[in-house]
């Protein structure tokens, strides 16, 4: 796909839709991003056919149906996804089910815009899959749009991106190129996130974090997800937990479980984080940044853990270390209690 990166990249939105031959573009966003979506629509001028501002976390199928109705009513031939993973996820669903071309304007560090992975939630279950049809045709990375991203959201979004790279490093279908991208992505975010926490308006730090998210997202798009993502998808779909916060909580615990079985991944993360124990370094980074640290803190009830384990074990997935019921119960217990 085509990537435009740099401060002011949003200004090329109209030119990019023209390059793609799009005539009628529906702008997508969450309710909280309406002002930015209106700005994008104004840049598109007569090519904008409306704003659908109801994107939701975990991409419920009911939201997709409502967006599809709006797209059909407007005779849209494409959409501009302005926002984070929820909005990009909605655009992907429209591309998958209705063939709409997507231009993505990410405002968080989720990295979804770099992957062919789609997700839909129905009846408390999140289904995911891969299809190159959902890839955006163009991605506009504008660090200026992330300056207004609150520090807590920046932190959890960035840790979410790091999780993509961590799993890519021990994926069964990894490669030296992906490993190099993953290591650099983690390094970029490990440096940028503390700077953002201290100086939220630092454009250089915002650009470095966005570059890290780009690299980490591309790694996820090129490899198979493992235990970490499986857990987060189940927790999100089954319990409706916030996506980025769930990734932030689970990352150190799953890393501590898996990295002993993945020495090359462990070594790469040690270099990227400048620490002998990468899992402990991830936990310390999360604490330094004020990220949530436990499932209990996200509102998970102890009695829900068994249901989560059942769902995770119901379908096979790639992972460097075998996961049985006893191991999974212990991991979830640790993540719930903060042990």
C-alpha positions in Angstrom: 0.0 0.0 0.0 1.0 3.6 -0.3 2.2 5.5 2.8 2.4 9.2 3.3 4.3 10.1 6.5 5.0 13.4 8.1 3.5 16.5 9.8 0.7 17.8 7.7 0.1 14.6 5.8 -3.7 15.0 6.4 -3.6 17.8 3.8 -2.9 15.3 1.0 -6.2 13.4 1.7 -8.1 14.9 -1.3 -5.1 14.3 -3.6 -4.9 10.7 -2.5 -8.6 10.0 -3.1 -8.2 11.6 -6.5 -5.2 9.4 -7.3 -7.3 6.3 -6.4 -10.2 7.5 -8.6 -12.6 7.8 -5.7 -15.5 10.2 -6.3 -17.8 9.6 -3.3 -16.1 9.1 0.0 -17.8 8.4 3.3 -15.7 9.6 6.3 -15.7 7.2 9.3 -14.9 8.0 12.9 -15.9 7.4 16.5 -18.2 9.9 18.2 -15.2 11.4 20.0 -13.4 12.1 16.7 -16.3 13.9 15.0 -14.5 17.3 14.8 -11.5 15.8 13.1 -13.7 13.8 10.7 -15.6 17.0 9.8 -12.2 18.6 9.0 -11.3 15.6 6.8 -14.7 16.0 5.0 -14.0 19.7 4.4 -10.6 18.8 2.9 -12.4 16.3 0.6 -14.9 19.0 -0.4 -17.4 17.7 -3.0 -15.9 14.2 -2.8 -17.2 13.8 0.7 -20.7 12.3 0.9 -21.1 12.3 4.6 -19.7 11.4 8.0 -20.5 8.2 9.8 -19.5 8.9 13.4 -20.6 5.6 15.1 -17.5 3.4 14.9 -17.2 1.2 18.1 -14.6 -0.9 19.7 -14.4 -4.5 18.6 -16.4 -3.7 15.4 -19.9 -5.0 16.3 -21.7 -6.4 13.3 -24.7 -4.1 14.1 -22.4 -1.1 13.6 -21.1 -2.5 10.3 -24.6 -3.0 9.1 -25.5 0.6 10.0 -22.4 1.9 8.2 -23.1 -0.1 5.2 -26.6 1.4 5.0 -25.1 4.9 5.2 -22.6 4.0 2.5 -25.3 2.6 0.2 -27.6 5.6 0.8 -24.7 7.9 -0.1 -23.6 5.8 -3.1 -20.1 5.8 -1.7 -17.3 4.2 -3.6 -14.8 4.5 -0.8 -14.3 5.5 2.8 -11.8 7.5 4.8 -11.1 6.0 8.3 -10.1 8.9 10.6 -9.2 7.5 14.0 -7.8 4.5 15.8 -8.2 0.8 15.6 -12.0 0.9 16.0 -12.5 3.2 13.1 -10.0 1.4 10.9 -11.6 -1.9 11.9 -15.0 -0.6 10.7 -13.5 0.5 7.4 -11.9 -3.0 6.9 -15.3 -4.6 7.5 -16.8 -2.4 4.8 -14.0 -3.3 2.5 -14.5 -7.0 3.2 -18.3 -7.2 3.0 -19.1 -4.4 0.6 -15.9 -3.8 -1.5 -15.3 -0.2 -0.5 -11.8 1.2 -1.0 -10.2 2.5 2.2 -7.9 5.5 2.9 -6.7 5.3 6.5 -5.7 8.3 8.7 -4.6 6.8 12.0 -4.7 8.9 15.1 -3.4 6.3 17.6 -0.6 3.7 17.6 -2.8 0.6 17.1 -1.2 -0.3 13.8 -4.4 -2.0 12.4 -4.0 0.0 9.2 -0.9 -2.0 8.3 -2.5 -5.5 8.5 -4.8 -7.6 6.4 -6.4 -8.8 9.7 -10.1 -8.0 10.2 -12.3 -8.6 13.3 -16.0 -8.7 13.9 -17.9 -9.2 17.1 -21.3 -10.8 17.3 -23.0 -12.4 20.3 -20.0 -11.7 22.6 -17.6 -13.6 20.3 -14.9 -11.8 18.2 -14.2 -13.5 14.9 -10.9 -12.6 13.1 -9.5 -13.5 9.8 -7.0 -12.4 7.1 -7.9 -11.0 3.7 -5.8 -8.6 1.6 -9.0 -7.0 0.4 -9.2 -5.1 3.7 -5.8 -3.4 3.4 -6.2 0.4 3.0 -5.1 1.6 -0.4 -3.3 4.6 1.2 -2.3 5.4 4.8 -1.7 9.0 5.9 0.5 9.1 9.0 0.4 12.7 10.4 2.1 13.0 13.8 0.3 16.3 14.3 -3.0 14.4 14.7 -1.6 12.4 17.6 -0.5 15.4 19.6 -4.1 15.7 21.0 -4.1 12.0 21.9 -4.4 11.9 25.8 -1.3 10.4 27.5 -3.2 7.4 28.9 -4.5 6.5 25.5 -1.1 7.1 23.9 0.5 4.8 26.4 -2.0 1.9 26.1 -2.1 2.3 22.3 1.7 2.2 22.1 1.9 -0.9 24.3 -0.7 -2.5 22.1 1.6 -1.9 19.1 4.6 -3.3 21.0 2.6 -6.5 21.5 2.3 -6.9 17.7 6.1 -6.9 17.4 6.7 -9.2 20.4 4.5 -11.9 18.8 6.0 -11.4 15.4 9.5 -12.1 16.8 8.5 -15.7 17.8 5.9 -16.3 15.1 6.4 -19.6 13.1 6.3 -17.7 9.8 8.6 -14.9 10.8 11.7 -13.7 8.7 14.9 -11.8 9.3 13.3 -8.7 7.7 10.2 -8.9 10.0 12.5 -9.5 13.0 14.5 -6.4 12.2 11.3 -4.3 11.8 9.9 -5.7 15.1 13.1 -4.9 17.0 13.2 -1.4 15.7 9.5 -0.8 16.3 9.8 -1.8 20.0 12.9 0.4 20.3 11.1 3.4 18.8 8.1 3.0 21.1 10.2 2.3 24.2 12.0 5.6 23.8 9.0 7.6 22.5 6.3 6.7 25.0 8.2 8.0 28.2 8.9 11.2 26.3 5.3 11.6 25.4 4.3 10.9 29.0 6.6 13.7 30.1 6.0 16.1 27.2 2.7 15.2 25.4 3.1 18.0 22.8 6.6 16.8 21.7 6.2 16.3 17.9 9.5 14.4 17.5 8.4 11.9 20.1 5.0 11.6 18.5 6.6 11.0 15.1 8.9 8.4 16.6 5.9 6.6 18.2 4.0 6.7 15.0 6.9 5.2 13.1 7.2 2.5 15.7 3.5 1.7 15.4 3.8 1.6 11.6 6.7 -1.0 11.9 4.9 -3.0 14.6 1.7 -3.1 12.7 3.4 -4.2 9.5 5.0 -7.0 11.5 1.7 -8.2 12.7 0.3 -8.1 9.2 3.2 -10.4 8.0 3.0 -13.1 10.7 0.8 -15.4 12.6 -0.6 -14.3 15.9 -0.1 -16.3 19.1 -1.3 -16.6 22.7 -1.2 -12.9 23.4 -3.5 -11.9 20.7 -5.7 -14.9 21.2 -6.2 -14.0 24.8 -6.9 -10.3 24.0 -9.4 -11.2 21.4 -11.3 -13.5 23.7 -11.2 -11.0 26.6 -12.4 -8.2 24.3 -15.2 -10.2 22.6 -16.4 -12.2 25.7 -16.1 -9.5 28.3 -16.2 -6.3 26.2 -12.9 -5.1 27.6 -11.2 -2.0 26.2 -8.9 -3.2 23.4 -5.6 -1.3 24.0 -5.8 -1.5 27.8 -6.2 -5.3 27.5 -3.1 -5.6 25.4 -1.2 -3.4 27.8 -2.2 -5.5 30.8 -1.5 -8.9 29.1 1.8 -8.0 27.4 4.3 -8.6 30.3 2.6 -11.7 31.6 2.4 -13.5 28.2 6.0 -12.4 27.4 7.2 -13.9 30.7 5.4 -17.1 29.8 6.5 -17.4 26.2 10.0 -15.8 25.9 11.8 -18.7 27.8 10.8 -20.9 24.8 11.9 -18.3 22.2 15.5 -17.4 22.9 16.0 -15.4 19.6 13.0 -13.3 20.3 14.1 -12.8 23.9 17.5 -11.6 22.7 16.0 -9.1 20.2 13.7 -7.7 22.8 16.6 -7.4 25.3 18.5 -5.3 22.7 15.4 -3.2 21.9 14.6 -2.5 25.5 18.2 -2.3 26.8 17.5 -4.9 29.5 18.5 -8.4 30.3 15.0 -9.5 31.3 12.6 -8.2 28.6 9.4 -9.3 30.3 10.4 -7.5 33.5 11.4 -4.5 31.4 8.0 -4.4 29.7 6.3 -4.6 33.2 8.5 -1.7 34.4 7.8 0.4 31.4 4.0 -0.1 31.8 4.3 0.9 35.5 6.5 3.9 34.6 3.9 5.0 32.1 0.9 4.5 34.4 -0.7 1.9 32.3 -3.3 -0.6 33.8 -1.5 -3.6 35.1 -4.2 -6.2 36.0 -7.3 -7.7 34.6 -9.0 -7.1 37.9 -8.2 -3.4 37.4 -10.1 -3.6 34.1 -13.2 -4.9 35.8 -12.8 -8.6 35.1 -14.4 -10.8 37.8 -12.4 -13.8 39.1 -15.2 -16.1 38.1 -14.9 -15.0 34.5 -11.4 -16.4 34.1 -12.6 -20.0 33.6 -14.8 -18.9 30.7 -11.9 -17.0 29.1 -9.7 -20.1 29.4 -12.4 -22.3 27.8 -12.8 -20.0 24.8 -9.0 -19.6 24.3 -8.5 -23.4 24.3 -11.5 -24.1 22.0 -9.5 -23.2 18.8 -5.8 -24.0 18.0 -3.3 -21.2 17.4 0.5 -20.9 16.9 2.6 -20.3 20.0 6.2 -21.1 20.9 5.3 -22.7 24.2 2.5 -25.3 24.5 -0.4 -24.1 26.5 -2.6 -26.5 28.5 -5.4 -25.7 30.9 -3.1 -25.6 34.0 -0.7 -23.2 32.4 -3.4 -21.0 31.0 -5.2 -20.9 34.4 -2.0 -19.9 36.1 -1.2 -17.2 33.5 -4.7 -15.7 33.8 -4.6 -15.8 37.6 -1.3 -13.8 37.5 -2.7 -11.3 35.1 -5.8 -10.9 37.2 -4.0 -10.5 40.5 -0.9 -8.7 39.4 1.4 -11.4 40.8 
